[in-house]
């Protein structure tokens, strides 16, 4: 995905994320320490959408580009508005921390729980960072991505 770092380019140890009650408990039974966190939409993560409906058939079409005009026979029924485009199975998730992870060790988070902006897109598109390197601090992961420095800004 545009704006995402290459998947595990340095071949680091992979930290899995459990996103359900059962998956977290299964990880704990396998010897992982679940680092449980709230899942909450980030205020800066969003996309935009507009809905057009055909005047005769009732069918709809969607637009995520402010430059598009409705197709012939369609009219705007919901104008452009921002929305949170992600859905997760629970309001919590956990990084499954393996035994023996050393303080200061660089790892690869394959499914980041926190909402971090990956791209400052044009036309209202600010997707979330999905994966990234991180450093284990002994009780948390320090994600090695700073949106203010690392997220590209699209213009146009």
N, C-alpha and C positions, 0 to 999 in steps of 0.2 A: 504494500500500500504506500502511496506517495507520502513522504514525510517520516515514515517509519525507518528506523535503522535496519540494516541487513540483519536477517535472523542469525543470531549467535555467531558473528564473524570471527570471534576469538576462541571459539570452542570451549567456552566456560561451562562449569557445572550448571545444570539446568535446575531451577527451582519451579516446581509445579504449583498451580493454584487450584484449590478445591472450592467450588462455588455452591455446594449443597450440604445440608446437614449430614447426609449419609457419607458423602465423599470426605468431609472433614473427619468424621469419626473413623472411617476406614483408614485414612492416612495416619491418624493417631495410633490405631491398632497395629499398623505396619512399622511403628517406631519413629515416625516424624513428629516434630513439635508443631502443631498448627498455630500459626501467628494470625489470629482472628482479627478482622477489621470490618468496619462498616462499609457498605457499598452505598455511595450517595452520588447523585449527579453533580458534576462540577459546573459551576455557573458559567464558565467560559467555553464549555463543550456544547456545540449545537450545529444544526443544519437548518436550512430553510426549505419551505415547501409551499406551493400554491396548487389548488385543485380547480380543474376546469371540468364542466359537465356539458355533455351534448344536449342541446335543447329539445331534440326529438326522441333519441334513444335512451337518454338517462345515463349512458356510459360516462365514465370519468377518465381524465388523463391528469397526470401529475407533472409539475414543473419544479425543478430545483435551480433553475437558471433565470434570473431576473430579466434577461434579454429576450427570452422566448415569449412569443405571443400565442394565444390559444389557436388550435386548429380550427378550420372552417366548421361552423355549426356548434362550436363549444363556447361557453362563457365562463368567466371566473365566478366560482361560488364560494371559495375561501381564498382570500388574498394571502400573499406571502407573509409568513410568520415563522419565528424561530421555534424549534422543538428539540428535545433530547432524543437522538436517534438510536439509542442502545437499550437493550432489555437484558436483565440478568435474572436468574431463577430465585435468588434470595437477597434480602437486604444485608447480607453478610457474606464474607468469603475468607479464606485463609491461605496464606503461603505455607506450604508444607516444608518446614525447615528440617533438613536431614541431620542425623546425629553427627557430631564431629565437625560441623561447620565452624571454621575458625574466624575469630574476630578480624576484620579487615580483608577477608577473602572476597574477591570479585566473582560474581555469579551472573547468570542469565535468568531474568524473570520472564517466563514465556507468556504470562498472562497477568498484566499489571492490574491490581485492584483499584488503586487510586486513579482519579481522573486527572490526567496531565495532558495539556494541549500538545498535539503532535505537529499541527500545521495551522497557521493563521491564514485561512483560505479567503479567497475573494467571495463575494456574494453570500456571506453568512455561513460558510463551511469551516468549522473548527473541529476536526475529528480528534478523538482521544488517542494517546499513545498506547499501543497494545502490548509491546514487549520492549525490553531494554536491559542493558547491563546495570548492575547494582552492586553495592558494597555492603556486606554484613557488618553491622556495628556492635553485634553482641546481643541486641534486642530488637533491632529494626533493620530494614533494608534502605540504604541511601541510593535512590535511583539516580543514575548518572546521565540525566537529561534535564537541561534547564530550558524551558520554553522561551525565555527571554533571549537566550543565546543560540539554542539549537534548533528551534522550530522555524522552518522556512515561512516567509510571508509571501503570499501570492497576490499579484496585482493584475487586474484586467477584467 
